[in-house]
């Protein structure tokens, strides 16, 4: 009886909480991306209005978080069997895979569109490339194929300062 109760508890989806969706964004990783993106904005020559700088950094953060959510959606099968990741929102059953994918895609599109409309399209294009690189090159292509995935995939981490620079300069 206890095993059945535990099984039902682990797989029960009583609706995802806001905290579950925040966890999908990988806030620790996002904080590093925000820091490097902010550095790019601050170090860029010229002047960017403080509000636009804030919008740019927010778009970088949302784009990074969206990539994290899509990464968790794609890796849900391996996350379900790894001790370190089994309690993440998708493998634990707190968030449905389709919800996570929709959340990630929606935030990806919004981050790029808002960056383009509010800041500039150069920064938006770099943000789109970064999101695409992280999802398709790192997550879907490299991560399961080579131990060098983190080295090659780390290029995605080099983009936020460039995005910040482009936000500040338009180039």
Secondary structure, DSSP 4 states (H G I P E B T S, - for coil): -HHHHHHHHHH------HHHHHHHT-HHHHHHHHHHHHHHHHHSSS---HHHHHHHHHHHHHHHHHHHHHHHHHTHHHHTT-TTTTTSTTTTTSS-HHHHHHHHHHHHHHHHHHIIIII-HHHHHHHHHHHHIIIIIIIIIITTT-TTHHHHHTHHHHHHHHHHHHHHH--
